Every structure is written in C-alpha cells, then in structure tokens.
C-alpha cells in the first residue's frame, strides 16, 4: 500500500492519502513506482484507519516486487520526532555492534508526565519513512532521494552509490561466497544497474544473514551501509557489522 500516489500517469501531480476526500474514493491514481502500471484507489477515507492507496483492480495489479504492493505497515509519522533526525547518525548507529541490553528499569506510572518522541531509529522505520514521501521531499536534515537508492531515485546516482545510503535490492543469482564471507545483491529492482557486496568479518553474523536472505530470496532486501567502490565497474561494497543493517520486506 502507499501513502501517496499520482493523479497522472506521467507522475507529475502528487496526491497524499491523508489529504484525500470522499470525492476521491472512486478516482484512479498511479503507483509511486515509475515502473509499475498499477491503478491505485483510495481506501478507508471515512473509516477508523488512516487512508491509504491500494491496487484494488485485478486487471491492474502492482508489478512483481513493487515495494508499494507490499503489505508492510505504513510509517506512522506522528509517533516520531522529525526535528531530531540526522540521517548519517542514524545509519552509523545501525552499523555499530551493541552489547546485550541491560535489564530494563521498572516503568513508572503511565499517567505521570508525557512520553518523549524519538526520531526513526530502526532500519525498517527509516525505510518506511523514505517510502512514505516523494524523493524530492525532506525529512530531518536530508532529501529522501539522498537517503535511499530505489527505482524512484536512481537518476540521482549516475556515478554510483557512495557513503551512507539505504539500498532497496534483491539477491543475485550467485548469492554468496563462503570463502570470502560475502553476500551479493542488485539494485535498483527494475534496472538492476548496480551490484552490491555485503562484506562480513564475523563468521556467525555472515551465516545468519546469508541464510535469512537465502530463505527470503523472493523478497525485497533492504540494507543500510557506508558504500564504497569495490574495484569492479558499477559495484559497491559495505561492511556489515550488525544485523540491524538488514531488513526483509514481505
């Protein structure tokens, strides 16, 4: 499902589900994925749930592996603090190996004080945030297109993907190399223009993530990393030090 769509097939005029009204219920809209031919319709305008766009016509479904056709939960913007979100810090934190958390303190009375919001922290939260907005919009300190490489933002990466980025990818036919402790992915999903290498120093972490990706090789694989040139044309590598750097979109 999607939180925004386009009114025209050239994808120039955006409409947000949150601003849709009752008269929009039976109108046809277009998927945010520029390579998807799905016709979207607004759902739950008057219901208890927040409005969203969904491909309801069997003859115009999402293309295979379209991320906007996923049943993944939408980003709940009102639950997070955008003003304190710093993208590079968020990615750096995902890459840190953390010790086991200490036992949580006994929670206080929920009726006392207020709950402080925090910025998106997990990879899934950051990814859903990126997919909830057009790539030309900003969140925190960056434009969406500068945070994520996907089919929408590919044109922004003519020379490749460098530095802290999230990639939306899927496994290559040759998925891994046990000797080198490497996993191989392609991105973006439609053009498969770039190859990505996940490099592991820890053998246990390598086998854990290798098996998770292998068992979900028909799904979309999201990776956060600091990408560098691998020495091969259009191929980039990042060290994976934490399981927090990987998410599977089902």
C-alpha positions in Angstrom: 0.0 0.0 0.0 1.0 3.6 -0.4 0.6 6.8 1.5 0.8 8.9 -1.7 0.1 8.4 -5.4 0.0 10.4 -8.6 -3.0 11.8 -10.3 -1.5 11.4 -13.8 0.5 8.6 -15.5 3.4 10.9 -16.1 3.7 11.2 -12.3 3.8 14.9 -12.0 0.8 15.7 -9.8 1.0 14.1 -6.3 -1.9 13.4 -4.1 -1.5 12.3 -0.4 -3.8 9.8 1.2 -4.0 12.0 4.2 -5.5 14.9 2.2 -7.8 12.8 0.1 -11.6 13.4 0.5 -14.7 11.4 -0.1 -15.0 12.5 -3.8 -11.6 10.9 -4.5 -12.9 7.4 -3.5 -13.6 6.1 -7.0 -10.9 8.0 -8.8 -8.0 6.2 -10.4 -4.4 7.1 -9.3 -1.0 5.8 -10.3 1.7 4.0 -8.3 4.7 6.0 -7.0 6.9 3.3 -8.5 7.7 4.7 -12.0 8.0 1.2 -13.4 4.7 -0.1 -12.0 1.5 0.0 -14.0 -0.9 -0.5 -11.1 -4.0 1.6 -10.8 -4.5 2.7 -7.2 -7.6 3.7 -5.3 -8.0 5.5 -2.0 -9.2 3.3 0.9 -10.5 4.0 4.4 -11.3 7.7 3.8 -14.2 7.5 6.3 -13.1 4.5 8.3 -11.2 4.3 11.6 -7.9 3.6 9.9 -5.8 6.2 8.2 -6.4 6.5 4.5 -4.0 4.8 2.0 -3.8 3.8 -1.6 -4.2 0.2 -2.8 -4.4 -1.6 -6.1 -7.9 -2.9 -5.9 -8.4 -3.9 -9.6 -7.2 -7.4 -10.6 -6.6 -6.3 -14.1 -4.2 -3.5 -13.0 -2.1 -5.0 -10.2 1.4 -4.0 -9.0 4.3 -5.4 -11.0 6.3 -8.2 -9.3 8.4 -7.0 -6.3 6.9 -3.5 -6.4 7.6 -2.2 -2.9 4.3 -0.3 -2.9 2.4 -3.5 -3.3 3.8 -4.9 0.0 1.6 -5.4 3.0 4.3 -3.8 5.2 2.9 -1.3 7.7 2.9 2.3 6.8 5.1 4.9 8.5 3.3 6.5 11.5 4.8 10.0 11.2 3.0 11.3 14.3 4.9 8.8 16.5 8.3 10.2 15.7 10.3 13.4 16.2 11.5 14.6 12.8 13.4 17.6 14.2 16.0 15.4 15.8 16.5 13.0 12.9 20.0 13.1 11.4 20.4 10.6 8.7 24.2 9.9 8.9 23.9 9.4 12.6 21.0 7.0 12.2 23.0 4.9 9.7 26.1 5.0 11.8 24.1 3.7 14.8 22.7 0.8 12.8 26.3 -0.3 11.9 27.5 -0.3 15.5 27.8 -3.7 17.3 26.0 -3.2 20.5 26.3 -5.2 23.7 23.3 -7.0 25.1 20.9 -4.5 26.6 20.8 -4.3 30.4 17.5 -5.2 32.1 15.0 -2.5 31.7 14.1 -0.4 34.6 10.7 -0.8 36.1 8.4 1.5 34.2 6.8 4.4 36.1 3.2 5.3 36.3 1.9 5.9 32.7 -0.3 8.7 34.0 2.6 10.7 35.1 4.3 13.0 32.6 4.4 12.6 28.8 6.2 10.1 26.5 9.0 11.8 24.6 9.1 11.0 20.9 12.3 10.0 19.3 13.4 10.1 15.6 13.2 6.9 13.5 15.9 4.6 14.6 15.5 1.1 13.2 16.2 0.4 9.5 12.5 -0.6 9.0 11.3 2.7 10.4 13.7 4.7 8.3 12.9 2.7 5.2 9.1 3.2 5.7 9.6 6.9 6.2 11.6 7.1 2.9 8.8 5.2 1.1 6.1 7.4 2.6 7.3 10.5 0.8 8.3 11.5 -2.7 12.1 11.6 -3.2 12.1 15.4 -3.6 10.8 16.0 -0.1 12.9 16.2 3.0 12.8 14.5 6.4 15.1 15.9 9.1 18.3 17.0 7.5 18.1 15.4 4.1 16.1 14.9 0.9 14.6 11.4 0.7 16.4 10.8 -2.6 19.7 11.3 -0.9 18.9 8.7 1.7 17.7 5.8 -0.4 18.6 4.2 -3.7 15.5 2.8 -5.3 13.7 2.9 -8.7 12.4 6.4 -7.9 15.8 7.9 -7.0 18.1 6.0 -9.5 18.6 9.1 -11.7 20.3 10.8 -8.8 23.1 8.2 -8.8 24.6 8.4 -12.3 28.1 7.7 -10.9 27.1 5.1 -8.3 26.2 4.8 -4.7 28.7 6.2 -2.2 28.6 6.9 1.5 25.8 6.3 3.9 22.8 5.1 2.0 19.9 2.6 2.2 19.5 0.4 -0.8 16.4 -1.4 -1.9 17.6 -4.6 -3.5 17.2 -8.3 -4.3 19.6 -11.2 -4.3 21.8 -12.0 -7.3 21.7 -15.5 -8.8 25.1 -16.1 -7.2 24.0 -15.1 -3.8 27.1 -15.7 -1.6 30.7 -16.7 -1.3 31.5 -18.7 1.9 35.3 -18.3 1.4 35.1 -14.5 1.2 32.2 -14.2 3.6 30.3 -12.1 1.0 26.6 -11.7 0.0 25.7 -10.3 -3.4 22.7 -8.1 -4.2 21.4 -6.0 -7.1 19.7 -2.6 -7.0 17.5 -0.8 -8.1 14.9 -3.5 -8.5 13.8 -2.6 -12.1 17.1 -1.7 -13.8 19.5 -3.8 -11.6 22.1 -1.2 -12.7 24.4 -1.7 -9.7 25.8 -4.6 -7.8 26.3 -4.6 -4.1 28.6 -6.7 -1.9 27.9 -7.2 1.8 31.3 -8.0 3.4 31.4 -9.7 6.8 34.3 -10.1 9.3 32.2 -12.1 11.7 31.5 -15.7 10.5 28.4 -16.2 12.7 26.8 -12.9 11.5 27.7 -13.8 7.9 26.0 -17.2 8.1 22.9 -15.8 10.0 22.3 -13.0 7.4 23.2 -15.3 4.4 20.6 -17.8 5.5 18.0 -15.2 6.2 18.4 -13.6 2.7 18.5 -17.0 1.1 15.3 -18.1 2.7 13.7 -14.8 1.6 15.3 -14.5 -1.8 11.9 -13.7 -3.4 11.5 -10.7 -1.2 12.9 -7.2 -1.2 16.1 -6.8 0.8 16.8 -3.5 2.5 20.4 -2.8 3.5 21.9 0.2 5.3 25.6 0.8 4.9 28.5 3.0 4.1 29.2 2.1 0.5 32.5 2.3 -1.3 33.7 1.3 -4.8 34.6 -2.4 -4.9 37.1 -2.1 -7.7 34.6 -3.5 -10.2 32.6 -1.2 -12.5 29.2 -0.3 -11.0 29.8 -2.5 -8.0 29.9 -1.2 -4.4 30.8 -2.8 -1.1 29.9 -2.1 2.6 30.9 -3.8 5.8 28.1 -5.4 7.7 28.8 -5.4 11.4 25.3 -5.7 12.8 22.1 -7.5 12.0 20.3 -4.1 12.4 21.7 -3.2 8.9 19.4 -5.7 7.1 15.6 -5.8 6.8 13.3 -8.1 4.8 10.2 -6.5 3.2 7.5 -9.2 2.9 
